[in-house]
Amino acid sequence: MASSAAAFLLALSLLALHFCCCHGKGSGGDGSGVTAIYSLGDSITDTGNLAKEAPPGMFETIKHLPYGVTMGTATGRCSDGLLMIDFLAKDLGLPFLNPYLGKNKSFDHGVNFAVAGATAVDPADQFNLTVPMPFASNSLKVQLRWFKDFMKSSFGTDEEIRKRLRSSLVLVGEIGGNDYNYAFFEYKPVAEVEKLIPGVVKTIIDAAKEVLDMGARRVIVPGNFPIGCVPGYLAMNAASSEPADYDAAGCLRDLNHFAAKHNARLQRAVEGLQAARPGASVAYADYYNSFLALLHNASSLGFDAASTRKACCGAGGGEYNFDWRRMCGFEGATACADPSAYVSWDGIHMTQAAYRAMSRLIYHGKYLQPQILSFPEKYGQPET
C-alpha cells in the first residue's frame, strides 16, 4: 500500500472504479421476450456514464487506450473490451446498453444507469473520509432516481411504465463493493467493515423492492466477487501477509470470508424477496462462486493458468504486475500482448474474455439462482 498521502489518494481514486436450493419460477420466469434491459450498478456494468460525467482530467485513463483496446476504441468501460452486461444483451438479441448520461443515444431497448465508483449507500450517510470522493456521488439512490425519472418521461403513466417493465429485465447491481473498498482504504480492519454489511444489503434490497413496485417482473440481484483474489488487493497486502493468510488458490482468506458474509446475507434477503413476490421472478447472480469456478477451470476456459492473479495492464511485473503508483493507462504501465489469456485487465477489473466466461457461467449456467432467463437456441442450453 502506498505510504504517502498523494499515493494513497491515487490508489483510492483508482480502486473506486470498481469495486463483481432453487425456488420455482414466477409467472414472468421465462427469459424469452425480454425487450429491454435496465441496469443499476458500478464499474462492473458502467458502459460510459463516469466517462461522460467526470470533469476534465478525472479518470482520463478509462477514456483512452489501452482501455478498450480489444474493441479498438475506448468507450468508458473499465476493461479492454466488453462487459458481462454487453454479452447478456447480445445473448438476448438486444443492442448494447447506452449510458444514461450519453448524448443523442437510443434507449429503445434499455438504459445503463451504472456509474463506476458508485456506492450502494450514499457516501454522506456512511463515510467520514479524509479524502474527497467526487466520483462516488452517484449512489444507488441517485441511479434509482434517474431510472424513475427516465421511465416517467418516456412512458408517462404508471400503467404504461408497468406495461414496459413486464417485458424488461432489471439488474440491481453488482453494487456495494465500493462501500467496502472505501472503508478498507481508510485502513479499517475487516471486523469493523463487516458492520457496514447490514446497511449495504438493506439498501440493495430496498432498491429491488422499489423496482418491483413499479411493475418489474424479472429482477436480478448480483453478489460480490471474492475480492481476496483480486490482484490489486493481493499486491496491496503482499508485504504484510503471512503464508497462512492465503488459501489453496492463492487468495486472501479474510477478504474472501468477508465477501462471502456479504453474499450470504444478500442471498437470504433475495430469497425473502422471492417468497414475498410470487408473481415476479427475482434471481440472485452468484458472482463469487462463478469467479472461483473460472479460476479453477482457467486452462480449459482458454486462460493462462499461471496468470490468473496477474494484471494484463499494469507495472511492476512479479506475481501480480500491479503497482498503485503506475496503474493501467499511467506512465510506466504497459498492456500485455494478449488480454484474452488473462482474467484481470488492470488489477481491479476483468478482461473481455473473462467477462465473457463469467456471463456464460452465470446466465447460461448454474450460478443464476433460480434460472429465470432463456435464450435463442443458437446459444445452447444452460450449462451444469
Rosetta blueprint (number, residue, H / E / L):
1 M L
2 A L
3 S L
4 S L
5 A H
6 A H
7 A H
8 F H
9 L H
10 L H
11 A H
12 L H
13 S H
14 L H
15 L H
16 A L
17 L L
18 H L
19 F L
20 C L
21 C L
22 C L
23 H L
24 G L
25 K L
26 G L
27 S L
28 G L
29 G L
30 D L
31 G L
32 S L
33 G L
34 V L
35 T L
36 A E
37 I E
38 Y E
39 S E
40 L E
41 G L
42 D L
43 S L
44 I L
45 T L
46 D L
47 T L
48 G L
49 N H
50 L H
51 A H
52 K H
53 E H
54 A L
55 P L
56 P L
57 G L
58 M L
59 F L
60 E H
61 T H
62 I H
63 K H
64 H L
65 L L
66 P L
67 Y L
68 G L
69 V L
70 T L
71 M L
72 G L
73 T L
74 A L
75 T L
76 G L
77 R L
78 C L
79 S L
80 D L
81 G L
82 L L
83 L L
84 M H
85 I H
86 D H
87 F H
88 L H
89 A H
90 K H
91 D H
92 L L
93 G L
94 L L
95 P L
96 F L
97 L L
98 N L
99 P E
100 Y L
101 L L
102 G L
103 K L
104 N L
105 K L
106 S L
107 F L
108 D L
109 H L
110 G E
111 V E
112 N E
113 F L
114 A L
115 V L
116 A L
117 G L
118 A L
119 T L
120 A L
121 V L
122 D L
123 P H
124 A H
125 D H
126 Q H
127 F L
128 N L
129 L L
130 T L
131 V L
132 P L
133 M L
134 P H
135 F H
136 A H
137 S L
138 N L
139 S L
140 L H
141 K H
142 V H
143 Q H
144 L H
145 R H
146 W H
147 F H
148 K H
149 D H
150 F H
151 M H
152 K H
153 S H
154 S H
155 F H
156 G L
157 T L
158 D H
159 E H
160 E H
161 I H
162 R H
163 K H
164 R H
165 L H
166 R H
167 S L
168 S E
169 L E
170 V E
171 L E
172 V E
173 G L
174 E L
175 I L
176 G L
177 G H
178 N H
179 D H
180 Y H
181 N H
182 Y H
183 A H
184 F H
185 F L
186 E L
187 Y L
188 K L
189 P L
190 V H
191 A H
192 E H
193 V H
194 E H
195 K H
196 L H
197 I H
198 P H
199 G H
200 V H
201 V H
202 K H
203 T H
204 I H
205 I H
206 D H
207 A H
208 A H
209 K H
210 E H
211 V H
212 L H
213 D H
214 M L
215 G L
216 A L
217 R L
218 R E
219 V E
220 I E
221 V E
222 P E
223 G L
224 N L
225 F L
226 P L
227 I H
228 G H
229 C H
230 V L
231 P H
232 G H
233 Y H
234 L H
235 A H
236 M H
237 N H
238 A L
239 A L
240 S L
241 S L
242 E L
243 P H
244 A H
245 D H
246 Y E
247 D L
248 A L
249 A L
250 G L
251 C L
252 L E
253 R H
254 D H
255 L H
256 N H
257 H H
258 F H
259 A H
260 A H
261 K H
262 H H
263 N H
264 A H
265 R H
266 L H
267 Q H
268 R H
269 A H
270 V H
271 E H
272 G H
273 L H
274 Q H
275 A H
276 A H
277 R L
278 P L
279 G L
280 A L
281 S E
282 V E
283 A E
284 Y E
285 A E
286 D L
287 Y H
288 Y H
289 N H
290 S H
291 F H
292 L H
293 A H
294 L H
295 L H
296 H H
297 N L
298 A L
299 S L
300 S L
301 L L
302 G L
303 F L
304 D L
305 A H
306 A H
307 S H
308 T L
309 R L
310 K L
311 A E
312 C L
313 C E
314 G E
315 A L
316 G L
317 G L
318 G L
319 E L
320 Y L
321 N L
322 F L
323 D L
324 W H
325 R H
326 R H
327 M L
328 C L
329 G L
330 F L
331 E L
332 G L
333 A L
334 T E
335 A E
336 C L
337 A L
338 D L
339 P H
340 S H
341 A H
342 Y L
343 V L
344 S E
345 W L
346 D L
347 G L
348 I L
349 H L
350 M E
351 T L
352 Q H
353 A H
354 A H
355 Y H
356 R H
357 A H
358 M H
359 S H
360 R H
361 L H
362 I H
363 Y H
364 H L
365 G L
366 K L
367 Y L
368 L E
369 Q E
370 P L
371 Q L
372 I L
373 L L
374 S L
375 F L
376 P L
377 E H
378 K H
379 Y H
380 G L
381 Q L
382 P L
383 E L
384 T L
